[in-house]
Amino acid sequence: MTEPGGGLPFRPRATESVPAAAPAPVRAARLGMLPVPLPATQRLGAGIPDWLPCSDRSRGRQDPLWATGSRGLQWFLVEIEGSWGMNAFTSSALGRELGQRIVSRVEAAGMRPLAIRRTGRRDPGAKTRWRWAFVDSRPGFEEVRWGEVDAPGELLEVPLDGSTGIHSAEPVYAVCTHAKHDQCCAVRGRPVVGALAAEFPHETWECSHLGGDRFAGTMVLFPEGLYYGRVDDADAVAVVRLAREGRVDERFFRGRSSLTHPVQAAQHFARERFGVDRLAAFAPLAEREGGVDGVTVVTLAAGAGAGAAGAAGVGAAGAGAAGGGAGAAGAAASVGVADARIEVVVAETLSQPLLSTCGTTRFGRVREFTLVSLTPA
């Protein structure tokens, strides 16, 4: 299997003919994309006819967003001020050796490391701070705990079990702006983080690579670990406000980091079928192989009160969490009882060959999910 954003090697046959294409600016305009390669990424396309940034190509293809959120049950966030290289931990103020030791330690604990920093210009006279955050994204255990060390080497001594740090009721909104990893993340991510910081200054951070560069602007909302993609600055605040009410906007939602990709897909299709936008709806109850390679059977709770975990929303007291409740009730009614279950069968497929990042020069296929059936369990 391949991770979303990754790809299996593909080489076009030399005998294949390529139909003539309209000039890139014309095609881009037809698809609602930027008319030319973004200035910051233009050099990456040198020598490739009709080259466009990966996020423009993805929007033009209408690549599915659902079930593309990479796995992360628990996270260790580290504030790293200044510029980041290709790897935000090893090519930054931490230094290569210390950065690698931190990453290795965090990953050995089964956690996701993520670099964060405040947006905007930093006061050159300000003291460098080494803040960290422990984030638990598991349903029913959602939590953010903050701490700070005096020197970066002390990050190696921070317990990774959530036993230290100060509990925070505030969420964390992390927007990928990791330019050295993929220019689309910076070009599309910076307007998004600017818009969010203007509305939610304390909760908003820039972050390092999240995966799915072609879906820029990408962001993740903690503690729940809610991935979003193709978010523009005009959409960002509305998406977050909805999330604070315990609801998701399926136009931008990629999935929840604590759930497997088949479950992410199943929840997407259930929300789409019943018109339910509550995060708490359709809690996963079971997951099994479907007897055919690539097919997964997911059982979801379908009752009006299904999935209490997460009902309070992202760092909010639950205002508006009842949004979509009528749809959930309708889902229960459609299968007959309040504690009903639905069975969603999804199939893993591979996309058409594509260039998944701005820097990719080799075509590959990426994983996608389609709906096979959705029935009462």
C-alpha positions as CSV (number, residue, x, y, z in Angstrom):
1,M,0.0,0.0,0.0
2,T,1.0,3.6,-0.5
3,E,0.5,6.6,1.7
4,P,-1.6,9.4,0.4
5,G,0.7,11.8,-1.3
6,G,3.2,9.0,-2.1
7,G,3.1,6.9,-5.2
8,L,4.0,3.7,-7.0
9,P,6.5,4.1,-9.8
10,F,5.0,4.5,-13.2
11,R,6.7,5.0,-16.5
12,P,4.8,6.0,-19.6
13,R,5.5,3.8,-22.6
14,A,7.5,5.4,-25.3
15,T,4.9,4.4,-27.8
16,E,2.1,6.3,-26.0
17,S,1.0,9.5,-27.8
18,V,0.2,12.6,-25.8
19,P,-2.7,14.7,-27.2
20,A,-2.0,18.3,-27.9
21,A,-2.9,20.5,-24.9
22,A,-4.0,24.1,-24.7
23,P,-1.4,26.5,-23.5
24,A,-1.0,26.3,-19.7
25,P,-2.5,29.7,-18.9
26,V,-5.6,28.8,-21.0
27,R,-6.1,25.4,-19.3
28,A,-5.5,27.0,-15.9
29,A,-8.1,29.6,-16.5
30,R,-10.6,27.0,-17.6
31,L,-10.0,25.0,-14.4
32,G,-10.2,28.0,-12.1
33,M,-6.5,27.8,-11.2
34,L,-3.8,30.4,-11.1
35,P,-3.1,31.3,-14.8
36,V,0.7,30.7,-14.6
37,P,3.0,28.7,-12.3
38,L,3.2,30.4,-9.0
39,P,6.3,32.7,-9.0
40,A,7.9,30.8,-6.0
41,T,7.6,27.5,-7.8
42,Q,8.2,28.4,-11.4
43,R,11.8,27.3,-11.4
44,L,10.8,23.8,-10.4
45,G,9.0,23.3,-13.7
46,A,12.0,24.1,-15.9
47,G,12.1,21.7,-18.8
48,I,8.6,20.3,-18.2
49,P,6.0,21.4,-20.8
50,D,2.9,23.0,-19.4
51,W,4.2,22.6,-15.9
52,L,1.9,23.8,-13.1
53,P,2.4,23.6,-9.3
54,C,1.2,20.4,-7.7
55,S,-1.7,22.1,-5.9
56,D,-3.0,23.6,-9.1
57,R,-2.7,20.2,-10.9
58,S,-4.6,18.6,-8.0
59,R,-7.4,21.1,-8.1
60,G,-7.7,20.7,-11.8
61,R,-7.9,16.9,-11.5
62,Q,-10.3,17.2,-8.6
63,D,-8.3,14.7,-6.6
64,P,-10.4,13.3,-3.7
65,L,-9.7,14.9,-0.4
66,W,-11.4,12.3,1.8
67,A,-9.3,9.6,3.6
68,T,-6.0,11.4,3.0
69,G,-5.2,12.3,6.6
70,S,-2.0,10.6,7.7
71,R,-2.0,8.7,11.0
72,G,-1.2,10.4,14.3
73,L,-2.6,9.2,17.6
74,Q,-0.3,11.4,19.7
75,W,2.0,14.3,18.7
76,F,5.0,16.2,20.1
77,L,5.1,19.8,18.9
78,V,8.3,21.8,19.1
79,E,8.5,25.5,18.6
80,I,11.5,26.1,16.3
81,E,12.0,29.7,15.4
82,G,13.6,30.9,12.3
83,S,13.9,29.2,8.9
84,W,13.5,25.5,8.2
85,G,15.3,23.4,5.6
86,M,13.9,20.4,3.9
87,N,13.6,18.7,7.3
88,A,12.4,21.2,9.9
89,F,14.1,19.4,12.8
90,T,17.5,18.6,11.3
91,S,17.8,21.7,9.1
92,S,17.0,24.4,11.6
93,A,18.1,26.1,14.8
94,L,18.2,22.7,16.5
95,G,21.1,21.5,14.4
96,R,21.3,18.2,12.6
97,E,22.4,15.9,15.4
98,L,20.0,17.2,18.1
99,G,17.1,17.4,15.6
100,Q,17.6,13.8,14.6
101,R,17.8,12.6,18.2
102,I,14.5,14.4,19.0
103,V,12.8,13.0,16.0
104,S,14.1,9.4,16.7
105,R,13.0,9.6,20.3
106,V,9.5,10.9,19.5
107,E,8.9,8.3,16.7
108,A,10.2,5.5,18.9
109,A,7.4,6.5,21.4
110,G,4.9,6.0,18.6
111,M,4.2,9.7,18.2
112,R,4.3,12.3,15.4
113,P,6.9,15.1,15.6
114,L,5.8,18.5,14.3
115,A,7.7,21.8,14.2
116,I,5.7,24.9,14.8
117,R,6.5,28.6,14.9
118,R,4.5,31.9,15.2
119,T,3.7,33.7,12.0
120,G,4.9,37.1,11.1
121,R,8.2,38.9,11.7
122,R,10.0,38.1,14.9
123,D,11.6,40.7,17.1
124,P,15.3,40.2,16.6
125,G,16.0,41.2,20.1
126,A,13.5,38.7,21.6
127,K,14.9,35.8,23.5
128,T,14.6,32.4,21.8
129,R,12.0,30.2,23.4
130,W,11.9,26.4,23.3
131,R,8.3,25.6,23.9
132,W,6.8,22.2,23.3
133,A,3.3,20.7,23.4
134,F,2.1,17.1,24.0
135,V,-1.1,16.4,22.0
136,D,-3.3,13.4,22.4
137,S,-5.7,13.0,19.4
138,R,-7.3,9.8,20.4
139,P,-11.1,10.0,20.7
140,G,-12.1,10.4,24.3
141,F,-8.5,11.3,25.3
142,E,-8.1,14.6,23.5
143,E,-5.7,16.9,25.3
144,V,-3.0,19.6,24.8
145,R,-0.3,20.1,27.4
146,W,2.3,22.9,27.0
147,G,5.8,23.1,28.5
148,E,9.0,25.0,28.0
149,V,12.7,24.3,28.4
150,D,15.7,26.6,28.8
151,A,17.9,25.0,26.3
152,P,17.0,22.8,23.2
153,G,19.0,19.8,24.5
154,E,16.5,19.6,27.4
155,L,13.8,18.6,24.9
156,L,15.4,15.1,25.1
157,E,14.4,14.9,28.7
158,V,10.7,15.8,28.4
159,P,8.5,12.8,29.3
160,L,6.4,11.7,26.3
161,D,3.6,10.1,28.2
162,G,1.6,13.2,28.9
163,S,2.5,13.3,32.6
164,T,4.0,16.7,32.5
165,G,3.3,20.1,31.1
166,I,0.3,22.5,31.7
167,H,-3.1,21.4,30.5
168,S,-4.5,23.9,28.0
169,A,-8.2,24.2,27.0
170,E,-7.2,26.2,24.0
171,P,-7.0,24.3,20.6
172,V,-4.0,24.6,18.3
173,Y,-4.5,25.4,14.6
174,A,-1.4,24.4,12.7
175,V,-1.1,25.5,9.0
176,C,1.7,24.0,6.8
177,T,4.0,26.7,5.4
178,H,7.0,24.5,4.9
179,A,8.4,26.1,1.8
180,K,11.6,24.0,1.6
181,H,9.6,20.8,1.5
182,D,7.1,22.0,-1.1
183,Q,6.6,25.6,-2.3
184,C,2.9,25.1,-2.7
185,C,2.7,24.8,1.1
186,A,4.2,28.2,1.6
187,V,2.5,30.0,-1.3
188,R,-1.0,28.8,-0.4
189,G,-0.4,28.2,3.4
190,R,0.9,31.7,4.3
191,P,-2.3,33.5,3.4
192,V,-4.3,30.9,5.3
193,V,-2.2,31.2,8.5
194,G,-2.4,35.0,8.2
195,A,-6.2,35.0,8.0
196,L,-6.4,32.6,11.0
197,A,-3.9,34.5,13.1
198,A,-5.9,37.7,12.6
199,E,-9.0,35.9,14.1
200,F,-7.4,33.4,16.5
201,P,-3.9,34.8,17.3
202,H,-3.2,32.6,20.3
203,E,-4.3,29.4,18.7
204,T,-2.7,29.7,15.3
205,W,0.8,28.5,14.3
206,E,2.7,27.7,11.2
207,C,3.9,24.1,11.0
208,S,6.1,21.8,9.1
209,H,5.2,19.1,6.6
210,L,1.8,17.4,7.2
211,G,1.6,15.3,4.1
212,G,-0.5,15.8,1.0
213,D,1.4,18.8,-0.5
214,R,-0.9,18.8,-3.5
215,F,-3.8,19.7,-1.2
216,A,-2.3,23.0,-0.1
217,G,-3.3,25.0,1.8
218,T,-3.3,22.2,4.4
219,M,-3.8,22.4,8.1
220,V,-4.5,20.3,11.1
221,L,-6.7,21.3,14.1
222,F,-5.6,19.9,17.5
223,P,-6.3,18.2,19.8
224,E,-8.7,16.2,17.6
225,G,-6.2,15.9,14.7
226,L,-8.6,17.1,12.0
227,Y,-7.0,17.4,8.6
228,Y,-8.2,20.0,6.1
229,G,-7.0,20.6,2.5
230,R,-7.5,23.1,-0.3
231,V,-8.3,25.8,2.3
232,D,-7.8,29.3,1.0
233,D,-7.6,32.5,3.2
234,A,-11.2,33.3,2.3
235,D,-12.4,29.9,3.7
236,A,-10.1,29.4,6.7
237,V,-11.9,31.3,9.4
238,A,-15.3,29.8,8.5
239,V,-13.8,26.2,8.5
240,V,-12.4,26.7,12.0
241,R,-15.5,28.4,13.4
242,L,-17.5,25.4,12.2
243,A,-15.0,23.0,13.8
244,R,-15.3,24.9,17.1
245,E,-19.0,24.0,17.0
246,G,-18.1,20.3,16.6
247,R,-18.9,20.2,12.9
248,V,-16.8,19.6,9.8
249,D,-17.0,21.0,6.3
250,E,-16.7,18.0,4.0
251,R,-15.6,20.3,1.1
252,F,-12.2,20.6,2.8
253,F,-12.1,17.8,5.3
254,R,-9.4,15.1,4.8
255,G,-10.1,13.0,7.8
256,R,-9.2,12.5,11.5
257,S,-5.6,11.5,12.3
258,S,-6.5,8.9,14.9
259,L,-8.6,6.9,12.4
260,T,-7.5,4.5,9.7
261,H,-8.0,5.5,6.1
262,P,-10.8,3.1,5.5
263,V,-12.7,4.5,8.5
264,Q,-12.0,8.1,7.3
265,A,-13.5,7.1,4.0
266,A,-16.5,5.4,5.6
267,Q,-17.3,8.4,7.7
268,H,-17.1,10.6,4.7
269,F,-19.5,8.5,2.7
270,A,-21.9,8.3,5.6
271,R,-21.9,12.1,6.2
272,E,-22.4,12.6,2.5
273,R,-25.3,10.1,2.3
274,F,-27.2,11.4,5.4
275,G,-26.2,15.1,5.3
276,V,-24.6,15.0,8.7
277,D,-21.8,17.4,9.5
278,R,-21.2,16.6,13.2
279,L,-17.7,15.4,14.1
280,A,-19.2,13.1,16.7
281,A,-21.5,11.3,14.3
282,F,-20.8,7.9,12.9
283,A,-18.3,6.7,15.5
284,P,-16.4,3.6,14.3
285,L,-17.4,0.4,16.0
286,A,-15.6,-2.3,13.9
287,E,-13.3,-2.7,10.9
288,R,-12.5,-5.9,9.0
289,E,-11.2,-7.0,5.6
290,G,-14.0,-7.6,3.1
291,G,-12.8,-10.9,1.6
292,V,-11.5,-9.2,-1.5
293,D,-8.2,-7.6,-1.8
294,G,-8.4,-3.9,-1.1
295,V,-12.0,-4.0,0.3
296,T,-12.7,-3.0,3.9
297,V,-16.0,-3.3,5.8
298,V,-16.5,-0.6,8.4
299,T,-19.3,-0.6,11.0
300,L,-20.4,2.8,12.2
301,A,-22.8,3.9,14.9
302,A,-25.8,5.5,13.3
303,G,-27.9,6.7,16.2
304,A,-28.7,10.3,16.9
305,G,-26.3,10.3,19.8
306,A,-23.6,8.2,18.1
307,G,-20.1,9.0,19.0
308,A,-20.1,11.1,22.1
309,A,-16.3,11.6,21.9
310,G,-15.5,14.9,20.3
311,A,-19.0,16.3,20.5
312,A,-17.7,19.4,22.3
313,G,-15.9,20.5,19.2
314,V,-12.3,21.7,18.7
315,G,-11.4,23.4,21.9
316,A,-14.9,24.9,22.4
317,A,-17.5,24.3,25.0
318,G,-19.8,22.7,22.5
319,A,-21.7,25.7,21.3
320,G,-23.6,24.6,18.3
321,A,-22.5,21.0,18.6
322,A,-26.0,19.9,18.0
323,G,-25.6,21.1,14.4
324,G,-26.4,18.2,12.1
325,G,-28.3,16.4,14.8
326,A,-31.4,16.2,12.6
327,G,-29.3,14.4,10.0
328,A,-28.0,12.0,12.5
329,A,-31.5,11.3,13.7
330,G,-32.5,10.7,10.1
331,A,-29.6,8.2,9.7
332,A,-31.0,6.3,12.7
333,A,-34.5,6.5,11.4
334,S,-33.4,5.1,8.1
335,V,-32.2,2.0,9.7
336,G,-35.0,1.7,12.2
337,V,-33.6,2.2,15.8
338,A,-31.9,4.9,17.8
339,D,-28.8,2.7,18.5
340,A,-28.6,1.5,14.9
341,R,-25.5,0.7,13.1
342,I,-24.6,1.0,9.4
343,E,-22.1,-1.0,7.4
344,V,-20.0,0.8,4.9
345,V,-17.9,-1.1,2.4
346,V,-15.1,0.8,0.8
347,A,-12.6,-0.2,-1.8
348,E,-9.0,1.0,-2.1
349,T,-8.0,1.9,-5.6
350,L,-5.1,3.7,-7.3
351,S,-5.3,7.0,-9.0
352,Q,-4.3,7.7,-12.6
353,P,-0.5,8.4,-12.9
354,L,0.3,11.8,-11.6
355,L,3.0,14.1,-10.2
356,S,2.1,14.4,-6.5
357,T,4.4,17.2,-5.5
358,C,6.1,20.2,-7.1
359,G,9.5,18.5,-6.9
360,T,8.4,15.2,-8.3
361,T,9.6,14.3,-11.8
362,R,8.5,10.6,-11.8
363,F,4.8,9.7,-12.3
364,G,3.2,7.6,-9.6
365,R,-0.2,6.4,-8.5
366,V,-1.7,7.4,-5.1
367,R,-4.3,5.6,-2.9
368,E,-7.9,6.6,-3.2
369,F,-11.1,5.1,-1.8
370,T,-14.5,4.5,-3.4
371,L,-17.8,3.5,-1.9
372,V,-19.0,-0.1,-2.6
373,S,-22.1,-0.1,-0.4
374,L,-23.7,1.5,2.6
375,T,-26.4,-0.5,4.4
376,P,-27.9,-1.2,7.8
377,A,-25.7,-3.5,9.8
